[in-house]
Amino acid sequence: MAAGRCWKVVCLALFLIFFGLPSLIGCNDEIDQQFFQPGIQGMLKVAAAKPRRYLLYDVNPGEGFNLRRDVYMRIANLVKKLQDHGSWVLVLPPWGRLYHWKSSMEKQQTKIPWSAFFDLESLNRHIPVIEFEDYIKETGVAEMDEMWYLQSYKDGFFQTGKWEEKVDERDCNDPPVYHPDQSGHYRGWFWGYDEAYVLKFKCVSAQANAGLMVKPLTENTTARSIVINRAEVLIHDAYGQTDYWAARRSMRFSKELRFVGNEFRRKYLNSTDKDDKTIMWEDWRTFKPAVGSAKGGPYLAVHLRRGDFARSHTKNVPSLQGAAKQINLIMQEQKLEKVYLATDANDQEVKEIQKTVKGLVRFKPTKEQLNKYKDGGIAIIDQWICAHARYFIGTALSTFSFRIHEERTILGFEPKTTYNRLCADNQSEKECEQPSPWPVVY
């Protein structure tokens, strides 16, 4: 019987070793009684779940839609680093009041959730994210513990003659735009939510990549919810590297907006994902097409930036006649008969281009579509259609064009069909420097 008990314990010890539990090797009944006694876990320790913490952020009101997308990537990778220090979730700032959203629907474009533009399931495959409405439901109130209002250092970037990464709490450089009410709650612009407020406000000088915020967020405060305002002050930890592209690849547009763009391609541009070799896998983490695998639809796509941009960047933006001339030349070179035009030009300017460019196609939303998808959604449909063209040419220094470059790179297009820009009138080939390709790093 003693030998039998010993054999039982040996088997138990082997089981515990293989499954990573403490080894309890011995040949007496006490071990069996200690380990299997009801309600006792022996040497196993179960850590208590850490409370969920929330990071929120906002951006300078003057920044456009596509720059804000870039800021999201910086903060998303900050949250990824914070995961090593607890259960952090990123609360997505609702959209609204952007400078370039100038349609008749402008007054209605507040409190727009991210799900109106992006696939939240896809974002959550990179880091945990929730909408602001969900944050209110989880916490029971539109209250945030702290706001860190980022600013530059008064003494400038290079006090010591070299770049230094640093973050410090400082007096505010300018009068704060958030003020305490009679209850001491700081109020101001919170994405259109008048009921929202923060309990504590402070100015923080920063010249650093986003990852440098991990230490102060985890060591200098116990606040459960923190808002980083003017988050564009922070820079990417590693621009163009693995985490950059992971965050960018996770930013898939909403399925409905992609569907609208795909239907337009099919109906007006003879373009489908099957024919164009642009079929995407459901999970972006496993979608890694070879460079050059995407063919694209039988059309040229052009992003022509006009408005204030054309006035402030005359050295890089062509005239309407100059743009039309280049479009016709590229269509001839690429043997394409249709051109899709994405532009903020007014109707009169578009008519001017149509006089000399044949086969020009645009997405003109109906009143119902504009009401449903808003200016931001219509811009995304434009970008999606441009991203699937056989050949794309954009506008220099435009973040709208830059995001299309990225989208096409993710889909597997050749760089030479993607990283192109319109030249200003009378600009030499040497002066008209083309965009630099940025390959996806997996």
SVG drawing of the C-alpha trace seen along z (x, -y; Angstrom):
<svg xmlns="http://www.w3.org/2000/svg" viewBox="-32 -84 56 86">
<polyline fill="none" stroke="black" stroke-width="0.4" points="0.0,0.0 2.9,-2.3 4.3,-1.7 0.9,-2.4 0.6,-5.7 4.2,-6.6 3.4,-5.9 0.3,-8.2 2.4,-11.0 5.1,-10.6 2.4,-10.8 1.0,-13.9 4.4,-15.5 5.0,-14.9 1.6,-16.4 2.3,-19.5 5.7,-20.0 4.4,-19.7 1.5,-22.1 3.7,-24.8 2.3,-24.2 4.5,-23.8 6.1,-20.3 5.0,-18.4 7.2,-15.3 6.9,-13.1 5.6,-9.8 3.2,-10.5 -0.5,-11.0 -0.1,-14.6 0.6,-15.9 -2.6,-14.4 -4.5,-15.9 -2.8,-19.3 -3.2,-19.7 -6.7,-18.3 -8.3,-19.8 -11.5,-21.5 -11.2,-25.3 -7.4,-25.4 -5.3,-26.2 -2.0,-25.4 0.9,-27.4 -1.2,-28.8 -1.7,-32.6 -4.5,-34.4 -3.8,-38.1 -6.7,-40.5 -7.9,-42.1 -6.5,-45.6 -9.1,-48.4 -9.8,-49.6 -8.2,-52.9 -9.2,-55.3 -7.0,-57.5 -8.8,-60.2 -7.3,-62.8 -8.1,-65.8 -6.3,-67.8 -5.9,-71.4 -9.3,-72.5 -7.6,-73.8 -6.2,-70.4 -7.9,-68.5 -9.4,-65.1 -6.3,-63.3 -3.8,-64.8 -6.2,-63.7 -5.9,-60.2 -2.2,-60.4 -2.5,-61.6 -4.7,-58.6 -1.9,-56.3 0.5,-58.0 -1.9,-57.7 -2.9,-54.2 0.7,-53.0 1.0,-54.9 -1.9,-52.8 -0.3,-49.7 2.7,-50.4 0.5,-51.2 -0.9,-47.7 2.3,-46.5 1.3,-48.6 -2.4,-47.8 -5.7,-47.5 -5.9,-50.7 -8.4,-51.5 -8.5,-54.3 -11.6,-56.4 -12.1,-57.7 -12.9,-61.5 -16.1,-62.1 -15.7,-64.0 -17.0,-67.4 -16.3,-71.1 -13.5,-70.5 -12.3,-73.4 -12.7,-71.6 -16.3,-70.4 -18.1,-73.2 -21.2,-71.6 -24.7,-72.7 -24.7,-70.0 -22.0,-71.7 -24.1,-72.5 -25.2,-68.9 -21.6,-67.5 -20.9,-67.1 -20.8,-64.1 -20.0,-61.9 -18.8,-58.5 -15.8,-56.8 -17.9,-53.9 -19.4,-56.3 -16.1,-56.3 -14.0,-53.4 -14.4,-49.7 -14.2,-49.5 -13.7,-45.7 -10.6,-46.3 -9.3,-49.0 -9.7,-46.7 -7.5,-44.1 -4.6,-46.5 -5.6,-48.0 -8.8,-48.3 -10.9,-51.2 -14.4,-52.4 -16.6,-55.3 -17.1,-58.3 -20.8,-57.3 -19.7,-53.9 -17.3,-55.6 -20.2,-57.5 -22.2,-54.3 -19.4,-52.5 -18.6,-55.2 -22.1,-56.5 -21.2,-60.1 -19.5,-62.4 -16.7,-63.1 -13.0,-62.8 -10.5,-62.9 -7.7,-64.9 -6.8,-66.9 -3.2,-67.3 -3.0,-70.3 0.1,-69.8 2.2,-72.8 5.8,-73.6 8.5,-74.7 8.8,-78.5 12.6,-78.3 12.2,-76.4 13.3,-73.0 17.0,-73.3 17.9,-74.9 21.1,-72.8 21.8,-72.9 20.5,-69.4 17.2,-67.6 16.0,-66.5 13.0,-64.4 11.2,-65.6 7.8,-66.1 7.2,-68.4 4.2,-70.0 4.5,-73.8 2.6,-77.0 0.4,-77.6 2.0,-79.5 -1.3,-81.0 -4.5,-81.6 -6.3,-78.2 -9.4,-77.7 -10.9,-75.4 -12.3,-77.1 -13.8,-75.9 -17.5,-76.4 -19.1,-77.1 -18.5,-73.4 -14.9,-73.5 -15.4,-71.4 -13.4,-72.4 -15.5,-73.0 -14.9,-73.8 -15.1,-72.1 -15.7,-68.3 -16.7,-67.2 -20.2,-68.8 -21.1,-67.2 -22.1,-70.2 -22.5,-67.9 -18.8,-66.8 -16.2,-68.1 -12.8,-67.3 -12.0,-67.5 -8.4,-68.6 -6.6,-70.6 -2.9,-71.2 -0.6,-72.4 2.2,-70.0 5.2,-71.0 6.3,-68.3 8.8,-67.6 8.8,-63.9 7.5,-60.9 4.2,-59.5 5.9,-56.6 7.6,-58.9 4.2,-59.6 4.1,-56.1 6.1,-56.9 4.2,-60.0 0.8,-58.3 1.7,-55.3 3.9,-56.8 2.8,-60.4 -1.0,-59.9 -3.5,-57.4 -6.4,-59.0 -8.6,-56.5 -9.4,-58.7 -7.0,-61.2 -7.4,-63.5 -4.3,-64.4 -5.2,-67.6 -3.2,-69.0 -2.0,-65.5 -0.5,-66.5 2.4,-67.8 3.6,-64.2 5.5,-62.6 5.6,-59.0 7.8,-56.6 9.2,-54.9 7.8,-56.5 7.2,-54.0 8.2,-51.0 6.2,-47.9 3.9,-49.6 3.3,-52.5 2.0,-50.3 0.1,-48.0 -1.8,-51.1 -2.3,-52.3 -3.4,-48.9 -6.0,-48.6 -7.6,-51.9 -9.9,-50.3 -12.8,-52.3 -16.4,-51.3 -17.9,-48.5 -20.7,-50.7 -18.5,-53.4 -16.4,-50.8 -19.5,-49.2 -20.7,-52.6 -17.3,-53.2 -17.2,-49.7 -20.6,-50.0 -19.6,-53.3 -16.4,-51.6 -18.5,-48.7 -21.2,-50.9 -19.1,-53.8 -15.5,-52.6 -15.8,-48.9 -13.8,-48.1 -14.2,-45.2 -11.9,-43.7 -11.8,-40.4 -10.8,-41.9 -8.5,-44.5 -6.8,-41.9 -7.6,-44.0 -9.5,-41.5 -8.7,-42.1 -8.7,-39.5 -11.1,-40.1 -8.3,-40.4 -5.7,-43.0 -3.1,-41.2 -3.0,-38.3 -3.4,-40.4 0.1,-40.8 -0.1,-41.1 3.1,-41.1 4.2,-44.5 2.8,-44.7 0.1,-42.1 -2.7,-44.7 -3.7,-45.6 -6.3,-48.3 -9.3,-49.3 -9.0,-50.7 -9.0,-54.3 -6.6,-57.1 -7.3,-58.7 -6.3,-62.2 -6.5,-64.2 -6.4,-67.9 -6.3,-70.2 -7.7,-73.6 -9.2,-76.3 -6.9,-77.9 -4.3,-75.3 -3.9,-76.3 -3.4,-79.9 -0.9,-79.1 1.2,-76.5 1.5,-78.1 5.0,-76.7 3.6,-73.1 0.1,-73.3 -0.7,-73.7 -3.3,-75.9 -6.5,-74.3 -5.1,-74.3 -1.8,-72.9 -3.5,-70.1 -5.7,-69.3 -2.6,-69.1 -0.9,-66.7 -4.0,-64.5 -4.4,-64.1 -0.7,-63.2 -0.8,-60.5 -4.1,-59.0 -2.3,-58.7 0.8,-57.2 -1.2,-54.7 -3.6,-53.9 -6.6,-54.8 -9.9,-56.4 -11.4,-57.3 -10.2,-59.5 -11.7,-59.7 -11.3,-63.2 -11.3,-63.8 -11.1,-67.6 -12.3,-70.4 -12.5,-72.6 -15.8,-74.4 -18.2,-73.5 -17.0,-76.2 -13.4,-75.0 -14.4,-71.4 -16.3,-72.5 -13.1,-74.3 -11.2,-71.0 -13.9,-69.1 -13.6,-71.2 -10.2,-69.6 -10.3,-66.3 -12.6,-63.6 -13.9,-60.7 -13.9,-62.6 -15.9,-60.9 -16.7,-62.2 -18.7,-60.9 -21.4,-63.5 -23.4,-62.5 -27.1,-62.9 -28.6,-65.0 -29.5,-61.8 -26.0,-60.4 -24.5,-63.7 -26.9,-63.7 -26.0,-60.2 -22.2,-60.0 -21.3,-63.7 -18.4,-65.4 -16.0,-63.0 -17.7,-60.0 -17.8,-61.5 -14.1,-62.2 -13.4,-58.6 -15.4,-57.4 -13.2,-59.6 -10.1,-58.2 -11.3,-54.6 -12.1,-55.0 -8.7,-56.7 -6.9,-53.8 -8.2,-51.3 -7.2,-53.0 -4.7,-51.6 -2.6,-54.7 -2.8,-57.5 -1.5,-61.1 -2.0,-63.4 -1.1,-66.9 2.2,-67.7 2.1,-68.3 -1.5,-67.1 -2.3,-64.7 -5.4,-63.6 -3.0,-62.4 -0.6,-60.9 -3.3,-58.7 -4.2,-57.4 -0.5,-56.5 -0.7,-54.5 -4.0,-52.8 -2.6,-51.7 0.6,-50.5 -1.4,-48.4 -3.4,-46.9 -0.2,-45.9 0.2,-48.4 3.5,-49.1 5.1,-52.3 5.5,-53.7 1.7,-53.7 1.1,-55.3 3.7,-57.8 3.1,-60.5 2.1,-64.2 1.0,-67.0 3.6,-69.6 3.2,-73.3 3.1,-75.2 6.6,-75.7 8.1,-73.5 11.0,-71.4 11.2,-67.6 14.0,-68.2 12.0,-70.8 8.9,-68.6 10.2,-66.1 8.0,-63.1 6.9,-61.6 9.1,-59.0 7.8,-55.4 7.1,-54.0 6.9,-50.2 4.8,-48.4 6.8,-46.9 5.1,-43.8"/>
</svg>
